[in-house]
Amino acid sequence: MVSFDEQKLLSAFDCIYSRRDEIEAMADDACSHGISNILLSSSGGSQAMLDPFAYLIDAYSSLPVRSVLSAELVLRGCRMLDGRSLAIMSSKSGDTAETVAAAHWLKERGCRIFSIVGRPCSALGEVSDWCFVYEDGRPQELVAYLFLGCILQKLGSFARYDAFAYELSALGSALNSVRRQFDGRAAEYCRLYHGEPYHIWVASGDLWPVCYAYAMCVLEESQWIRTKSVSSPEFFHGTFELLEPGVPLTLLVGEGPTRPLDERVRRFAQTYTDKLTVIDTAEFELPGISGEFRPLLGPIIMNAALQRISKNMEYETGHPLDYRRYYRKVEY
């Protein structure tokens, strides 16, 4: 397997899970102040990482939740906010300009902030009420699962949180299993399609943010591959007219309530392109994770599989995943 260090990945997982008590203590403190609603606000891939958690919150509670990009938040505002609003923010660098500006904007309006940051002593961390610094820890979604799961439990909406959090202890090994299961398909996918001029990527529900982020942050930003991402329900309102033999379509299928929307895309694409790839979380074995909680973990399962496309695509194209022309290189 190209660029696969199983022990490093397990250690990265343990860097976060071993601090479960710390994350839950922050959640307890946040609940002690009262929570009237939750805002998910960041930029780029960090926003896409947070967006699936709106589905988690909706699935278990009636707590109002909104997702607003930080750059838009400071310009158009958010009438939902009040003195008991909790904002969840994320930034790998901790200094993403739009996210930091939004954090200051939120604090001026009395909102409390929990941030997930990759580096200590960051601008976002300094303005946050609670900040979890994950550094070498991965995946950062694990922080949100523990923090928000604990909050939902404290609010009386997720009685099975303790069982869920316990099963998460097996997630590091389970995700490595997913990577091993999918790597052969990922290598073949990249061998066949790395030179294609145009890709279509489709998903729905809590996998739609994963699809959008992968197309934008990996295929476009990191590999300069022209990619159109569209949600499964919207696929039939425009993009499907561009599907024909020779056009690669990659469909991400989850185990949640919107699965029938993905199946509809699958049926159509099977007829009109000879380059259909379906990645279905239901096909992956997850040792240590019960069927009860699998539907909650779709985004993190899919991301583990997609990491193998990233590593194999880098190998096929010879284009390093960390090479940029413009991002943090020029003024924009």
Secondary structure, DSSP 8 states (H G I E B T S, - for coil): -TT--HHHHHHHHHHHHTTHHHHHHHHHHHHHT--SEEEE---HHHHHHHTHHHHHHHHH----EEE--HHHHHHH--TT--TTEEEEEEESSS--HHHHHHHHHHHHTT-EEEEEESSSS-HHHHH-SEEEE-TT---THHHHHHHHHHHHHHTTS-TTHHHHHHHGGGHHHHHHHHHHHHHHHHHHHHHHHTT-S-EEEEE-GGGHHHHHHIIIIIIITTT---EEEEEHHHHTTTGGGG--TT--EEEEE-SSTTHHHHHHHHHHHHHH-S-EEEEEGGGS--TT--TTTGGGGHHHHHHHHHHHHHHHHHHHH---TT--SSTTTS--
